[in-house]
Amino acid sequence: MKKITVGNERIGEFNDRWKYCIGTGRLGLALRKDYQDHLRKVQEDIGFSYIRGHGLLHDDIGIYNKMEVDGKSVPFYNFTYIDQIFDSFLELGIRPFVEIGFMPKLLASGDQTIFYWKANVTPPKDYNKWRDLIVALVTHFIERYGLEEVLHWPFEIWNEPNLPGFWKDADKKEYFKLYKVTANAIKSVHPELKVGGPAICGGSDHWLVDFLNFCYEEKIPVDFVTRHAYSAKKPHKVTFDYYYQELWEPEDMLEELRSVREIIDNSPFPDLPLHITEYNTSYSPVNPVHDTVYNATYLARILSEAGDIVDSFSYWTFSDVFEEAGVPKAQFHGGFGLLAFNSIPKPTYHLFTFFNQLGKDLLYRDEETIITRREDGSVALIAWNLVMDPEEDRSKTITFEIPVASKDVFMKRSIVNEQFGNPFRVWQEMGRPRYPGKELVQILKQVASPHYETMRLESREGTVTYTVTLAKNEFTLIEFIPVRDETATYPGLDDALIYSEK
């Protein structure tokens, strides 16, 4: 059994960089009601500051068009849909982390695409027209939302150009040209707008070195660096519907983030912010791990520690309303989302809501626990028991000695494990219905809630002792709230009379 004795003094600050940004399916999906419902719920329960997704310039939003004027074909910029999308974001208190991409068909130099929705990944055939598009787009944003607002928006140029699937031939020289033209175009609208990149995935960090050197040597503006991080190994099985991968240890992802931060520190721009604009366990939108308690428990340490390394890290994604691999084929299908279809929270959703209950004052932290004090003096902690070996069924017992500011405290414990807060398990028991009816959906919503336990605890010399046993891949939020006992203000109160007469 493990024992943790917590001191009364803060050892640091627990920041909220884990909730700075959240990922989304392509922006065109934001016009759908289920998407909007999911984002509203996420903002009510968690409250992210920014949202990032692909497809700003994709043809389903229709920004880039042509029209005939005096017998000549000229560009026409249509902002109808993007205004609706960004309006809806801002109304929910979330700002766009603007990813510039992909290439409009009428501007594309080729026909190479990616995803079910055919995002064009070729360079522009005319960089002057591309520049004009970017200037018009950013100018419109300022005219509609005001300079003061848009100055808060980061502009990230393209997505994973180090992969030939996302950028034709993974042509680094051509990407640098695209970045230069785009960044200068944005800065020409207003020099204080923030631009950055290169939004690469892992395994190609030499791109970061070359990118930062290029910006320095060519005097190209760069205000932040972006990168992606996934912790899955190569797939060991791929089927028609599913993608199966093992995961590296959580420490591997943290070490990966440290190595990227070191690259920036040793670059000509050592003070640039580092934003991880995508992270998750698997990089596949059809990997069942995303639906599991295991996924959530695995990420607990990342949420606990990564904010000390990077300036933000954006979970990919908030919702299963997502179509890169096609229209999802079932209620649970391995999607990236915190929320499954029918607004059903997955275990990872609860992990984020648990972390949202933590305080700023960090009292204790190790590889499986974080303990904080909130502004009202209450103490909130999260503990988890990650078991990565599927053959191992290991529980863990921890005794906490917690400093409190009152004689008695009210303890509330929220629990998610294989038994509780796990709608994926119940869906399996139902026979994995692809399109469950209303009655089954209601059951899945009911069982998706965490399990709760409460009790009143008495402190001794300012300390409360509480022992908890965590099942395999369980994570729990425990809150110790000072009791302000008002029982004496009820004259004649006698609970014994509820059951019998005296």
C-alpha positions as CSV (number, residue, x, y, z in Angstrom):
1,M,0.0,0.0,0.0
2,K,1.2,3.5,-0.9
3,K,1.0,6.4,1.6
4,I,1.1,10.0,0.5
5,T,1.4,12.7,3.1
6,V,0.7,16.2,1.7
7,G,2.1,19.4,3.2
8,N,0.2,22.6,3.6
9,E,2.5,24.7,1.4
10,R,2.1,24.9,-2.4
11,I,5.0,23.4,-4.3
12,G,4.1,25.2,-7.5
13,E,1.2,26.1,-9.8
14,F,-0.9,23.7,-11.8
15,N,-1.7,25.5,-15.0
16,D,-4.6,25.0,-17.4
17,R,-2.6,24.6,-20.6
18,W,-4.3,21.3,-21.2
19,K,-7.5,23.2,-22.0
20,Y,-6.0,26.0,-24.1
21,C,-7.1,24.4,-27.3
22,I,-9.2,21.4,-28.6
23,G,-9.3,19.7,-32.0
24,T,-12.2,19.3,-34.3
25,G,-13.2,17.6,-37.5
26,R,-13.1,19.7,-40.6
27,L,-14.6,23.1,-40.1
28,G,-17.5,22.4,-42.5
29,L,-18.9,20.0,-40.0
30,A,-19.6,22.9,-37.7
31,L,-22.7,23.7,-39.7
32,R,-24.3,20.5,-38.4
33,K,-26.6,20.5,-35.4
34,D,-25.0,17.5,-33.7
35,Y,-21.6,19.1,-34.0
36,Q,-23.0,22.3,-32.4
37,D,-24.7,20.4,-29.6
38,H,-21.5,18.5,-28.8
39,L,-19.4,21.7,-28.7
40,R,-21.9,23.5,-26.5
41,K,-21.8,20.6,-24.0
42,V,-18.0,20.5,-24.1
43,Q,-17.8,24.3,-23.4
44,E,-20.4,24.0,-20.6
45,D,-18.5,21.2,-18.8
46,I,-14.9,22.0,-19.6
47,G,-14.5,25.3,-21.4
48,F,-11.6,25.3,-23.9
49,S,-10.2,28.6,-25.1
50,Y,-9.4,27.7,-28.7
51,I,-10.5,25.3,-31.4
52,R,-8.5,24.0,-34.3
53,G,-9.5,22.0,-37.4
54,H,-8.7,21.3,-41.0
55,G,-10.5,22.6,-44.1
56,L,-10.7,26.3,-43.7
57,L,-10.2,26.7,-47.4
58,H,-11.8,23.5,-48.5
59,D,-14.5,23.7,-51.1
60,D,-17.3,22.7,-48.8
61,I,-16.9,26.1,-47.1
62,G,-16.7,27.7,-50.5
63,I,-14.5,30.7,-49.8
64,Y,-12.5,30.7,-53.1
65,N,-14.6,31.1,-56.3
66,K,-14.5,32.8,-59.6
67,M,-16.9,35.1,-61.4
68,E,-17.1,36.8,-64.8
69,V,-16.6,40.6,-64.9
70,D,-16.4,42.4,-68.2
71,G,-15.7,39.1,-69.9
72,K,-12.8,38.3,-67.5
73,S,-12.6,35.6,-64.9
74,V,-11.8,37.1,-61.5
75,P,-11.7,35.7,-57.9
76,F,-14.7,36.0,-55.8
77,Y,-14.4,35.4,-52.0
78,N,-17.5,34.0,-50.3
79,F,-17.4,34.2,-46.5
80,T,-21.0,33.1,-45.9
81,Y,-20.2,29.8,-44.3
82,I,-17.0,30.7,-42.5
83,D,-18.8,33.6,-40.8
84,Q,-21.5,31.3,-39.6
85,I,-18.9,28.9,-38.2
86,F,-16.7,31.4,-36.5
87,D,-19.8,33.2,-35.1
88,S,-20.9,30.0,-33.5
89,F,-17.5,29.4,-32.0
90,L,-17.3,32.9,-30.5
91,E,-20.8,32.7,-29.1
92,L,-19.7,29.6,-27.2
93,G,-16.7,31.4,-25.8
94,I,-14.1,29.6,-27.9
95,R,-11.8,31.3,-30.4
96,P,-10.4,29.8,-33.7
97,F,-6.8,28.6,-33.8
98,V,-6.7,29.2,-37.5
99,E,-5.2,26.4,-39.6
100,I,-4.5,27.7,-43.1
101,G,-5.4,24.8,-45.5
102,F,-6.2,22.9,-47.6
103,M,-5.9,24.1,-51.2
104,P,-9.1,25.3,-53.0
105,K,-9.6,23.3,-56.1
106,L,-9.6,26.4,-58.4
107,L,-6.2,27.3,-57.0
108,A,-4.7,23.9,-56.8
109,S,-1.7,22.9,-59.0
110,G,-2.7,19.2,-58.9
111,D,-5.5,16.8,-58.1
112,Q,-3.9,14.9,-55.1
113,T,-6.3,14.7,-52.2
114,I,-6.5,13.1,-48.8
115,F,-9.5,11.9,-46.7
116,Y,-13.0,10.9,-47.5
117,W,-13.8,14.5,-48.1
118,K,-11.0,15.0,-50.6
119,A,-8.8,17.7,-49.2
120,N,-6.4,19.0,-51.8
121,V,-2.8,18.9,-50.7
122,T,-1.0,20.4,-53.6
123,P,0.7,23.9,-53.7
124,P,-1.1,26.8,-55.3
125,K,-0.6,27.1,-59.1
126,D,-0.4,30.8,-58.7
127,Y,1.2,32.2,-55.5
128,N,0.1,35.7,-56.3
129,K,-3.6,34.6,-56.3
130,W,-2.9,32.6,-53.1
131,R,-1.4,35.7,-51.4
132,D,-4.5,37.7,-52.5
133,L,-6.8,35.1,-51.0
134,I,-5.0,35.1,-47.7
135,V,-5.0,38.9,-47.5
136,A,-8.7,39.1,-48.4
137,L,-9.5,36.4,-45.8
138,V,-7.6,38.0,-42.9
139,T,-8.9,41.4,-43.8
140,H,-12.4,40.1,-43.7
141,F,-11.9,38.6,-40.3
142,I,-10.7,41.9,-39.0
143,E,-13.6,43.8,-40.6
144,R,-16.1,41.4,-39.1
145,Y,-14.7,40.6,-35.7
146,G,-12.5,43.6,-35.0
147,L,-8.7,43.9,-34.9
148,E,-8.6,43.5,-31.1
149,E,-10.3,40.1,-31.3
150,V,-8.4,38.8,-34.3
151,L,-5.0,39.7,-32.7
152,H,-5.8,36.8,-30.3
153,W,-6.1,34.3,-33.1
154,P,-3.0,32.2,-34.0
155,F,-2.6,31.5,-37.7
156,E,-1.0,28.2,-38.3
157,I,0.2,27.5,-41.9
158,W,-0.8,24.1,-43.2
159,N,-0.9,20.6,-41.5
160,E,1.8,18.0,-41.4
161,P,3.7,19.0,-44.6
162,N,6.4,16.4,-43.6
163,L,4.0,13.7,-44.8
164,P,3.4,13.1,-48.6
165,G,-0.2,12.5,-47.9
166,F,-0.7,16.0,-46.5
167,W,1.6,17.9,-48.8
168,K,2.6,16.7,-52.2
169,D,5.8,14.8,-52.1
170,A,6.4,16.2,-48.6
171,D,8.4,18.9,-50.4
172,K,10.2,20.9,-47.7
173,K,11.4,23.6,-50.1
174,E,7.9,24.1,-51.5
175,Y,6.4,24.2,-48.0
176,F,8.9,26.9,-47.0
177,K,7.8,28.9,-50.0
178,L,4.2,28.5,-49.0
179,Y,5.0,29.5,-45.4
180,K,6.9,32.6,-46.5
181,V,4.2,33.8,-48.9
182,T,1.4,33.1,-46.4
183,A,3.1,34.5,-43.3
184,N,4.1,37.7,-45.1
185,A,0.6,38.0,-46.5
186,I,-0.9,37.8,-43.0
187,K,1.6,40.3,-41.6
188,S,0.9,42.7,-44.4
189,V,-2.7,43.0,-43.1
190,H,-1.4,43.8,-39.6
191,P,2.2,43.2,-38.3
192,E,1.0,42.1,-34.8
193,L,-1.0,39.1,-36.1
194,K,0.5,35.9,-34.9
195,V,1.8,33.3,-37.5
196,G,3.5,30.0,-37.0
197,G,4.1,26.4,-38.1
198,P,5.2,23.9,-39.4
199,A,2.6,21.6,-37.7
200,I,4.7,18.5,-38.4
201,C,4.0,15.1,-36.8
202,G,6.6,13.1,-34.9
203,G,9.6,11.5,-36.5
204,S,10.7,14.5,-38.6
205,D,12.1,16.9,-36.1
206,H,14.9,17.9,-38.6
207,W,12.1,19.8,-40.2
208,L,11.8,22.0,-37.1
209,V,15.6,22.8,-37.2
210,D,15.5,23.6,-40.9
211,F,12.2,25.6,-40.6
212,L,13.5,27.8,-37.8
213,N,16.9,28.3,-39.6
214,F,15.0,29.2,-42.8
215,C,12.9,31.8,-41.0
216,Y,16.0,33.3,-39.4
217,E,18.1,33.4,-42.5
218,E,15.3,34.7,-44.8
219,K,13.9,37.0,-42.1
220,I,10.5,35.4,-42.3
221,P,8.1,36.1,-39.4
222,V,7.4,33.3,-37.0
223,D,5.7,33.8,-33.6
224,F,5.1,30.2,-32.5
225,V,6.0,26.7,-33.3
226,T,3.5,23.9,-33.8
227,R,3.9,20.1,-33.7
228,H,1.8,17.0,-33.3
229,A,2.3,14.1,-30.9
230,Y,0.7,10.6,-30.9
231,S,1.9,7.7,-28.7
232,A,0.8,4.7,-30.8
233,K,3.2,2.2,-32.3
234,K,2.9,0.8,-35.8
235,P,-0.3,-1.1,-36.3
236,H,-0.2,-4.8,-35.5
237,K,-3.6,-5.4,-37.2
238,V,-5.7,-3.5,-39.7
239,T,-9.2,-4.7,-40.6
240,F,-12.0,-3.2,-42.8
241,D,-13.4,-1.2,-39.8
242,Y,-10.6,-1.1,-37.2
243,Y,-7.0,-0.2,-36.7
244,Y,-5.1,-1.8,-33.7
245,Q,-2.0,-0.5,-32.2
246,E,0.0,-0.8,-28.9
247,L,1.0,2.4,-27.1
248,W,4.4,3.6,-25.9
249,E,4.6,4.5,-22.2
250,P,3.2,8.0,-21.2
251,E,6.8,9.0,-20.3
252,D,7.7,8.6,-24.0
253,M,5.3,11.3,-25.1
254,L,6.5,13.6,-22.3
255,E,10.1,13.0,-23.4
256,E,9.2,13.7,-27.0
257,L,7.7,17.1,-26.0
258,R,10.9,17.9,-24.0
259,S,13.1,17.1,-27.0
260,V,11.0,19.5,-29.2
261,R,11.3,22.2,-26.6
262,E,15.0,21.7,-26.5
263,I,15.2,22.1,-30.3
264,I,13.5,25.4,-30.0
265,D,15.7,26.5,-27.1
266,N,18.8,25.8,-29.2
267,S,17.4,27.6,-32.3
268,P,17.7,31.2,-33.4
269,F,14.3,31.8,-31.7
270,P,14.7,30.2,-28.2
271,D,11.8,32.0,-26.7
272,L,9.1,30.9,-29.2
273,P,5.9,29.3,-27.7
274,L,5.4,25.6,-28.5
275,H,1.9,24.6,-29.3
276,I,1.0,20.9,-29.7
277,T,-1.9,21.4,-32.0
278,E,-2.8,17.6,-32.1
279,Y,-2.2,14.8,-29.6
280,N,-3.8,11.6,-28.7
281,T,-2.9,7.9,-28.2
282,S,-3.6,6.5,-31.7
283,Y,-3.5,8.7,-34.8
284,S,-6.3,6.6,-36.4
285,P,-9.9,7.6,-36.3
286,V,-11.0,4.0,-36.2
287,N,-8.9,2.7,-33.3
288,P,-11.2,1.3,-30.5
289,V,-8.7,2.4,-27.9
290,H,-10.2,5.9,-28.1
291,D,-13.5,4.6,-26.7
292,T,-12.0,2.9,-23.6
293,V,-11.2,3.6,-20.0
294,Y,-7.6,2.6,-20.8
295,N,-7.3,5.6,-23.2
296,A,-8.4,8.0,-20.5
297,T,-6.2,6.6,-17.7
298,Y,-3.2,6.6,-20.1
299,L,-3.7,10.3,-20.8
300,A,-4.0,11.3,-17.1
301,R,-0.3,11.7,-16.7
302,I,-0.1,13.7,-19.9
303,L,-2.7,16.2,-18.7
304,S,-0.9,16.4,-15.3
305,E,2.6,17.1,-16.5
306,A,2.7,18.2,-20.2
307,G,1.7,21.8,-19.3
308,D,5.1,22.2,-17.7
309,I,6.8,21.5,-21.0
310,V,4.7,23.1,-23.7
311,D,2.6,26.2,-24.0
312,S,-0.5,24.3,-25.0
313,F,-1.5,20.8,-26.1
314,S,-4.7,20.2,-28.1
315,Y,-6.6,16.9,-27.8
316,W,-7.6,15.6,-31.1
317,T,-10.8,15.8,-31.1
318,F,-13.8,17.0,-29.0
319,S,-16.4,15.0,-31.0
320,D,-16.9,11.8,-33.1
321,V,-18.6,14.1,-35.6
322,F,-15.6,13.5,-37.8
323,E,-15.3,12.0,-41.3
324,E,-11.7,11.7,-42.4
325,A,-12.1,7.9,-42.9
326,G,-15.6,8.2,-44.2
327,V,-19.0,8.5,-42.5
328,P,-18.6,6.5,-39.2
329,K,-20.3,3.1,-39.3
330,A,-21.4,2.6,-35.7
331,Q,-22.3,4.2,-32.4
332,F,-18.8,3.4,-31.1
333,H,-16.2,3.1,-33.9
334,G,-12.9,4.1,-32.4
335,G,-13.3,7.8,-33.2
336,F,-11.1,10.5,-31.7
337,G,-13.9,12.3,-29.9
338,L,-14.4,13.0,-26.2
339,L,-18.1,12.7,-27.1
340,A,-19.5,9.8,-29.0
341,F,-22.6,10.1,-31.2
342,N,-25.8,10.9,-29.4
343,S,-23.8,13.1,-27.0
344,I,-22.6,10.2,-25.0
345,P,-19.5,11.0,-22.9
346,K,-16.6,8.6,-23.2
347,P,-14.3,8.0,-20.3
348,T,-11.7,10.4,-21.6
349,Y,-14.4,13.1,-21.5
350,H,-14.7,12.6,-17.8
351,L,-10.9,12.7,-17.4
352,F,-11.1,16.3,-18.8
353,T,-14.0,17.2,-16.6
354,F,-12.1,15.9,-13.6
355,F,-9.0,17.9,-14.4
356,N,-11.3,20.9,-14.8
357,Q,-12.1,20.6,-11.0
358,L,-8.5,21.0,-9.9
359,G,-7.1,24.1,-8.2
360,K,-4.2,26.3,-9.1
361,D,-2.1,25.6,-6.0
362,L,-0.1,22.4,-6.6
363,L,0.4,20.5,-3.3
364,Y,1.8,17.2,-4.6
365,R,2.4,15.3,-7.8
366,D,3.9,12.0,-8.9
367,E,3.4,9.7,-11.9
368,E,0.0,8.6,-10.8
369,T,-1.4,11.4,-8.6
370,I,-1.9,15.1,-8.6
371,I,-3.2,17.0,-5.6
372,T,-4.2,20.7,-5.6
373,R,-5.9,23.3,-3.4
374,R,-8.7,25.5,-4.9
375,E,-9.3,29.1,-4.2
376,D,-12.0,28.3,-1.6
377,G,-9.6,26.3,0.4
378,S,-10.9,22.9,-0.6
379,V,-8.5,20.2,-1.8
380,A,-9.0,18.3,-5.1
381,L,-6.9,15.4,-6.3
382,I,-6.9,12.9,-9.1
383,A,-5.3,9.5,-8.9
384,W,-5.1,6.8,-11.5
385,N,-4.0,3.2,-11.9
386,L,-2.7,2.7,-15.5
387,V,-2.2,-1.0,-16.4
388,M,-0.9,-1.4,-19.9
389,D,-0.5,-5.2,-19.9
390,P,-3.9,-6.7,-20.9
391,E,-3.1,-9.9,-19.0
392,E,-2.5,-8.1,-15.7
393,D,-5.3,-7.3,-13.3
394,R,-3.6,-5.1,-10.7
395,S,-5.4,-2.9,-8.2
396,K,-3.7,-0.2,-6.2
397,T,-4.3,1.1,-2.7
398,I,-3.2,4.6,-1.6
399,T,-3.6,6.3,1.8
400,F,-3.8,10.0,1.6
401,E,-3.0,12.4,4.5
402,I,-4.5,15.7,3.4
403,P,-4.2,19.1,5.1
404,V,-7.6,20.7,5.6
405,A,-8.8,24.1,7.1
406,S,-11.7,22.8,9.1
407,K,-12.5,20.2,11.8
408,D,-14.7,18.2,9.5
409,V,-14.7,17.9,5.7
410,F,-17.2,16.6,3.1
411,M,-15.6,14.1,0.9
412,K,-16.9,13.5,-2.7
413,R,-15.3,10.8,-4.8
414,S,-16.0,10.5,-8.6
415,I,-15.0,7.2,-10.1
416,V,-14.5,6.0,-13.7
417,N,-13.3,2.4,-14.3
418,E,-14.3,-0.7,-16.3
419,Q,-17.6,-0.9,-14.3
420,F,-18.6,2.8,-14.0
421,G,-18.6,5.6,-16.6
422,N,-17.9,3.1,-19.3
423,P,-20.6,3.1,-22.0
424,F,-18.4,1.2,-24.4
425,R,-18.6,-1.8,-22.2
426,V,-22.3,-1.6,-22.0
427,W,-22.6,-1.2,-25.8
428,Q,-20.6,-4.4,-26.1
429,E,-23.1,-6.1,-23.8
430,M,-25.9,-4.9,-25.9
431,G,-24.4,-6.7,-28.9
432,R,-22.7,-3.6,-30.4
433,P,-25.8,-2.2,-32.1
434,R,-24.6,0.0,-35.0
435,Y,-27.5,2.4,-34.8
436,P,-29.1,2.0,-31.4
437,G,-32.6,3.2,-30.9
438,K,-33.8,5.8,-28.5
439,E,-34.2,3.4,-25.5
440,L,-30.7,2.0,-25.9
441,V,-29.2,5.4,-26.3
442,Q,-30.9,6.5,-23.1
443,I,-29.3,3.5,-21.3
444,L,-25.9,4.4,-22.7
445,K,-26.3,7.9,-21.5
446,Q,-27.3,6.7,-18.0
447,V,-24.3,4.3,-17.7
448,A,-21.9,6.9,-19.1
449,S,-22.0,8.9,-15.8
450,P,-19.2,8.4,-13.2
451,H,-20.0,6.6,-9.9
452,Y,-20.1,8.8,-6.9
453,E,-19.3,8.2,-3.2
454,T,-19.6,10.7,-0.4
455,M,-18.9,10.8,3.4
456,R,-18.1,13.1,6.2
457,L,-14.5,12.9,7.6
458,E,-13.1,14.2,10.8
459,S,-9.7,15.8,10.8
460,R,-7.0,15.3,13.4
461,E,-4.6,18.1,14.0
462,G,-5.6,19.7,10.7
463,T,-5.2,16.5,8.6
464,V,-7.7,14.1,7.1
465,T,-6.8,10.5,6.4
466,Y,-8.5,8.7,3.5
467,T,-7.6,5.4,1.9
468,V,-8.7,4.5,-1.7
469,T,-8.3,1.4,-3.8
470,L,-8.1,1.8,-7.5
471,A,-9.1,-1.0,-9.9
472,K,-7.3,-1.7,-13.1
473,N,-7.2,1.4,-15.3
474,E,-9.4,3.3,-12.9
475,F,-9.1,7.1,-12.4
476,T,-10.8,9.1,-9.7
477,L,-11.4,12.6,-8.6
478,I,-11.5,13.1,-4.8
479,E,-12.6,16.4,-3.3
480,F,-12.3,17.5,0.4
481,I,-14.6,20.4,1.1
482,P,-14.7,22.1,4.5
483,V,-18.0,21.5,6.4
484,R,-19.9,24.5,7.7
485,D,-22.2,22.7,10.0
486,E,-25.6,24.5,10.4
487,T,-27.4,21.6,12.0
488,A,-27.9,23.6,15.3
489,T,-30.0,26.2,13.4
490,Y,-32.9,23.7,13.1
491,P,-34.8,23.8,16.4
492,G,-36.3,20.5,17.3
493,L,-34.4,18.5,14.7
494,D,-34.4,14.8,15.4
495,D,-33.7,12.5,12.5
496,A,-34.6,9.5,14.6
497,L,-38.2,10.5,14.4
498,I,-38.1,9.8,10.6
499,Y,-38.1,6.1,11.4
500,S,-39.9,5.8,14.8
501,E,-41.6,7.7,17.6
502,K,-40.0,8.5,20.9
